[in-house]
Amino acid sequence: MLTQIKDLTTQLTPRLIEIRRHLHAHPELSGQEYQTAAYVAGVLSSLGLQVEEAVGKTGVVGHCPGVGTDQRVLAIRTDMDALPITERTGLAYASRQPGVMHACGHDMHTTVGLGTAMVLAQLGAKLPGTVRFLFQPAEEIAQGAGWMVQDGAMRDVSHILGLHVFPSIPARSLGIRYGALTAAADDLEIFIQGESGHGARPHEATDAIWIAAQVITTLQQAISRTQNPLRPVVLTIGQISGGRAPNVIADQVRLAGTVRSLHPETHENLPAWIETIVQGVCHTHGATCEVNYRRGVPSVQNDPALTQLVEQAAVEAWGRDRVQILPEPSLGAEDFSLYLQEAPGSMFRLGVGRPDQGNPPLHHPEFEADEGAIATGVVTLAYAAWQYWQHLKRPEEPPLTPA
């Protein structure tokens, strides 16, 4: 079966490169993926798959039914949205949409998803169960997965697979991670209310800017002294606004930032911990405050058994030297985690690195993925899907032991 999957992928590769370049040239922002969705739906329909459009606003779902008696549904998720970045790659197929670019590789993800659908559609008569393809909008604003779930995209799904390109891994190689892959990401907003006064007479006022500085410093110091260093927390204040004039002591300051964590218990306790610190600092200096903590997306926690299956499939397909076991998670966020609240799943890293060409990182205006990785992603996903039906135990059976 692996040989058949590889042969099919080789035959499809020129077409997949065309698809990728079309998608790259026509990026769309989060929640605005109308042309991309129509294009994806057209490709899936041409394969004979049952297609649902406008799932999760601009998402697309494709159903590839098997012929066996296994009732489990395996979902494969890829995302479609681009970023508000002006492209500077100079490619012939560079973005034709001013100020919008596929700088995070979602054009690669969508192409790999379509390629996997093409391969599995041809193997449909041999699949014991159903594969459901989720083409998701709005990952960059961490909204699309929630929209898809709300619209029933995960109904009856038993397990889910996903991937994300990674320029720090060489093209045509893969990164497998057991446990936490990405961080929980939350939004933080703090309003500090003081009392204005003359800049020459600070003792007659309550300086909200100075107090804001104490809040920022205390939060950063408290992380290193009160949080378990083996359970990392990153708190970044990215916006500060306040003050009316250079010689007027500010009476109000707004702070806004992001909070990242990996451990579920730490994530649960962070809002109260931050509130206590901010209230304490403000009370000490005679100010009042309002702390707004908004939950974003939780950490991606890869299922051990499914992750082992992906690793084994990748090693069999490409050899051990092209499959890395990632020793550390990323503190980036990924709304794939919202699907994992509905069913166990695993996400892996698809290497697209081009070290001979500078290898710009994700979200960079010169980011460009090595297109040789498309076939690597398609074969890995398609073969992992095939192996899923052959080797992953049913829920009532003992799970596989991670390698």
C-alpha positions in Angstrom: 0.0 0.0 0.0 2.8 2.4 0.8 4.2 1.9 -2.7 0.8 2.6 -4.3 0.4 5.8 -2.2 3.9 7.0 -3.2 3.3 6.2 -6.9 -0.1 8.1 -6.8 1.5 11.0 -5.1 4.4 11.2 -7.6 1.8 11.3 -10.5 -0.1 14.0 -8.7 2.9 16.2 -7.7 2.9 18.5 -10.8 -0.8 19.2 -10.3 -0.3 19.8 -6.6 2.4 22.3 -7.3 0.1 24.1 -9.7 -2.6 24.2 -6.9 -0.2 25.5 -4.3 1.0 28.3 -6.6 -2.5 29.3 -7.4 -3.4 29.4 -3.7 -0.2 31.3 -2.9 -1.0 33.9 -5.5 -4.6 34.4 -4.3 -4.4 34.6 -0.5 -7.4 35.6 1.6 -7.6 36.9 5.2 -9.2 35.0 8.1 -13.0 34.7 7.6 -12.8 36.0 4.1 -11.6 32.7 2.3 -14.5 32.7 -0.2 -12.5 32.1 -3.3 -10.2 29.6 -1.6 -13.2 27.7 -0.2 -14.9 27.6 -3.7 -11.7 26.4 -5.2 -11.2 23.6 -2.6 -14.9 22.6 -2.9 -14.5 22.3 -6.7 -11.4 20.0 -6.4 -13.1 17.8 -3.8 -16.3 17.5 -5.9 -14.2 16.5 -8.9 -12.9 13.6 -6.9 -16.5 12.3 -6.3 -16.5 13.2 -2.6 -19.5 14.4 -0.8 -18.8 18.1 -0.1 -20.3 20.5 2.4 -19.7 24.2 2.0 -20.1 27.2 4.4 -19.2 25.0 7.4 -17.7 27.2 10.1 -18.6 30.3 7.9 -16.1 29.8 5.1 -14.9 26.2 5.8 -15.3 23.2 3.6 -15.8 19.5 4.6 -15.2 16.6 2.3 -16.3 13.0 3.0 -14.4 10.0 1.7 -16.4 6.9 2.7 -14.9 3.5 3.1 -16.4 0.2 2.3 -15.6 -1.7 5.5 -17.5 -2.2 8.7 -15.4 0.0 10.9 -17.6 2.8 12.0 -14.8 5.1 13.2 -14.4 8.4 11.3 -10.8 9.8 10.9 -10.7 13.6 10.4 -7.8 15.3 8.6 -7.6 19.1 9.1 -5.9 21.7 7.1 -6.3 25.5 7.3 -6.7 28.0 4.5 -6.3 31.6 5.7 -3.4 34.1 5.0 -1.9 37.0 6.9 -2.0 40.8 6.6 1.6 40.9 5.3 3.0 42.4 2.2 5.0 39.8 0.3 8.6 40.4 -0.6 9.7 37.1 -2.1 9.8 38.2 -5.7 8.3 34.9 -6.9 6.5 34.6 -10.2 3.5 33.4 -8.3 3.7 35.9 -5.4 0.6 37.3 -3.9 -1.6 39.3 -6.2 -3.6 40.7 -3.2 -1.8 43.8 -1.9 -1.0 43.5 1.8 -2.0 39.8 2.1 0.3 36.9 2.0 0.5 33.2 2.8 3.4 33.8 5.2 2.5 30.9 7.5 2.3 28.2 4.9 -1.4 27.6 4.9 -1.3 27.4 1.1 1.0 24.4 1.6 -1.4 22.9 4.2 -4.4 23.2 1.9 -2.5 21.7 -1.0 -1.4 18.8 1.2 -5.0 18.3 2.3 -6.2 18.2 -1.3 -3.4 15.9 -2.3 -4.3 13.5 0.5 -7.9 13.6 -0.6 -6.9 12.8 -4.2 -4.9 9.8 -3.0 -7.4 8.4 -0.6 -10.3 9.0 -3.0 -8.6 6.5 -5.4 -8.1 4.1 -2.5 -11.7 4.5 -1.2 -12.7 1.0 -2.2 -10.0 -0.3 0.1 -10.6 1.9 3.1 -12.3 0.2 6.0 -13.8 3.5 7.3 -14.6 7.1 6.5 -12.1 9.9 6.2 -13.4 13.4 6.7 -11.4 16.3 5.4 -11.8 19.6 7.2 -10.6 22.7 5.3 -10.7 25.3 8.0 -10.8 29.1 7.9 -9.5 31.7 10.3 -6.8 29.8 12.1 -4.6 32.9 12.3 -7.2 34.6 14.6 -7.8 31.3 16.5 -11.5 31.3 15.6 -12.0 28.9 12.7 -11.7 25.6 14.6 -14.4 26.8 17.0 -16.7 27.8 14.1 -16.2 24.4 12.5 -16.9 22.5 15.7 -20.1 24.6 16.3 -21.3 23.7 12.8 -20.9 19.9 13.5 -17.6 19.2 11.6 -16.4 16.9 14.4 -19.7 15.0 14.9 -18.9 11.3 15.1 -15.2 11.9 14.6 -13.1 9.3 16.4 -9.6 10.8 15.9 -8.1 13.7 14.0 -4.8 14.4 12.3 -3.2 17.7 11.3 0.1 19.2 10.3 1.9 22.5 10.2 4.9 23.5 8.1 8.1 24.3 10.0 11.0 26.1 8.3 13.5 25.1 11.1 13.1 21.5 9.9 14.8 20.7 6.6 12.4 20.1 3.7 11.2 16.6 3.2 11.8 15.8 6.9 9.2 15.6 9.6 9.0 16.5 13.3 7.0 14.3 15.7 6.1 15.5 19.2 4.6 13.5 22.0 2.5 15.4 24.6 2.4 19.2 24.4 3.1 20.6 20.9 1.9 24.2 21.3 0.9 26.5 24.2 -2.3 27.8 25.5 -2.7 31.4 24.4 -4.9 33.9 26.2 -5.5 37.7 26.0 -4.9 40.1 28.8 -6.2 43.6 29.2 -5.5 45.8 32.3 -7.0 49.2 33.1 -5.3 51.2 35.8 -7.2 54.2 37.3 -5.2 56.9 39.1 -5.6 60.6 39.7 -4.3 63.3 37.3 -2.2 66.2 38.4 0.5 68.7 37.5 3.7 67.0 36.3 5.7 69.2 38.8 3.7 68.0 41.8 3.5 64.2 41.7 2.7 63.9 45.4 -0.7 65.5 44.7 -1.6 62.9 42.1 -1.7 59.1 41.6 0.5 58.4 38.6 -1.1 55.6 36.5 1.9 55.4 34.2 4.3 54.8 37.1 2.0 52.3 38.6 1.6 50.5 35.2 5.4 50.2 35.1 5.3 48.6 38.6 2.6 46.2 37.4 4.6 45.1 34.4 7.8 44.6 36.4 6.1 42.8 39.3 4.3 40.4 36.9 7.6 39.5 35.2 9.4 39.1 38.5 6.6 37.0 40.0 6.7 34.5 37.1 10.3 33.6 38.0 9.7 33.5 41.7 6.2 32.0 42.1 5.6 29.9 39.0 7.1 26.4 38.6 10.0 26.8 36.2 9.3 23.4 34.8 5.9 24.7 33.7 6.8 27.8 31.7 4.7 30.9 31.5 5.3 33.8 29.1 3.5 37.1 29.7 4.1 39.8 27.1 2.6 43.3 27.4 2.5 44.4 23.8 0.5 47.6 24.1 0.6 50.5 26.5 -1.6 53.6 26.1 -2.3 56.5 28.5 -1.6 60.1 29.3 -2.8 63.4 27.9 0.1 65.7 27.8 3.9 65.7 28.7 3.3 67.8 31.8 0.1 66.1 33.1 0.3 63.1 35.3 -1.7 60.3 33.7 -4.9 59.3 35.4 -5.5 56.1 33.3 -3.4 53.6 31.5 -4.4 50.6 29.4 -2.1 47.6 29.1 -2.8 44.7 26.7 -0.8 41.6 26.0 -0.7 37.8 25.6 -0.2 35.0 28.1 1.2 31.6 27.0 1.5 28.4 29.1 1.8 24.7 28.5 0.6 22.9 31.6 -3.2 22.6 32.0 -3.2 23.3 35.8 -1.0 26.4 35.3 -3.3 27.6 32.6 -6.3 27.2 34.8 -4.8 29.2 37.7 -3.3 32.1 35.7 -6.3 34.5 35.7 -6.6 34.6 39.5 -2.8 34.8 39.9 -2.6 37.8 37.6 -5.6 39.5 39.2 -4.1 39.1 42.7 -0.8 40.7 41.7 -2.3 43.6 39.7 -4.8 44.4 42.5 -2.0 44.3 45.1 0.3 46.7 43.2 -2.5 49.1 42.5 -3.9 49.1 46.0 -0.4 49.7 47.5 -0.1 52.9 45.4 -3.6 54.2 45.8 -5.0 53.2 42.4 -7.8 51.0 41.2 -7.8 48.6 38.4 -9.8 46.3 36.1 -8.3 43.1 34.8 -9.9 41.4 31.8 -8.5 37.9 31.1 -9.9 36.3 28.0 -9.3 32.6 27.3 -8.0 31.9 23.9 -7.1 28.4 22.8 -5.7 25.6 25.0 -2.5 23.8 24.4 -2.3 21.1 21.7 -1.8 17.9 23.6 -1.0 15.1 21.1 -2.6 11.7 21.7 0.2 9.2 22.5 -1.2 6.2 20.5 -2.1 8.3 17.4 1.3 10.1 17.6 3.0 6.7 17.7 1.1 5.6 14.6 2.1 8.8 12.7 5.7 8.3 13.7 5.7 4.6 12.6 4.1 5.5 9.3 6.6 8.3 8.7 9.6 6.1 9.5 8.3 3.4 7.2 7.7 5.9 4.4 10.9 8.0 4.7 13.4 6.3 7.0 14.4 7.2 10.6 16.9 9.8 9.5 14.1 12.0 8.1 11.8 11.7 11.2 12.8 13.9 14.2 11.3 13.5 17.7 10.9 17.1 18.8 12.3 17.5 22.3 10.5 20.7 23.1 7.1 22.2 22.4 6.4 25.6 20.9 4.9 28.6 22.8 3.1 29.5 19.6 -0.6 28.8 19.6 -2.8 26.6 17.3 -6.6 26.3 17.4 -6.2 22.6 16.3 -6.5 22.2 20.1 -10.2 22.9 20.0 -10.7 19.8 17.9 -8.9 17.8 20.6 -11.6 18.7 23.0 -13.9 16.7 20.8 -11.7 13.7 19.9 -8.1 12.5 20.4 -5.7 13.7 17.8 -2.1 14.4 16.7 -0.4 17.2 14.8 3.1 16.9 13.3 5.6 19.3 11.8 6.3 19.2 8.1 9.8 20.4 7.3 9.9 23.1 4.6 13.3 24.6 5.4 15.5 26.1 2.7 18.8 26.9 4.6 20.7 27.6 1.3 18.3 30.5 0.7 18.3 32.2 4.1 15.4 30.3 5.5 13.1 33.2 6.7 10.8 32.2 9.5 7.0 32.0 9.5 5.1 35.3 9.3 8.1 36.9 7.5 7.4 38.8 4.2 10.1 36.7 2.5 9.0 33.3 3.8 8.9 30.6 1.1 8.3 26.9 1.6 10.2 24.2 -0.3 7.6 22.7 -2.6 9.3 19.3 -2.3 7.6 19.0 1.1 4.2 18.7 -0.5 4.7 15.1 -1.5 6.2 14.3 1.9 3.1 15.7 3.6 0.7 13.9 1.3 2.3 10.5 1.6 2.7 10.8 5.4 -1.0 11.8 5.9 -2.4 9.2 3.5 -0.3 6.4 4.8 -1.0 7.3 8.4 -4.7 7.2 7.5 -4.3 3.8 5.9 -2.4 2.5 9.0 -5.1 4.0 11.3 -7.6 1.4 10.1 -5.0 -1.4 10.3 -3.3 -0.8 13.6 -4.9 1.7 15.9 -6.9 -0.1 18.5 -10.6 0.5 19.0 -11.5 2.5 22.2 -12.4 -0.7 24.1 -9.0 -2.2 23.3 -5.7 -1.4 25.2 -3.9 1.6 23.6 -0.6 1.4 22.0 2.4 2.2 24.1 4.4 5.3 22.9 7.8 4.7 21.5 
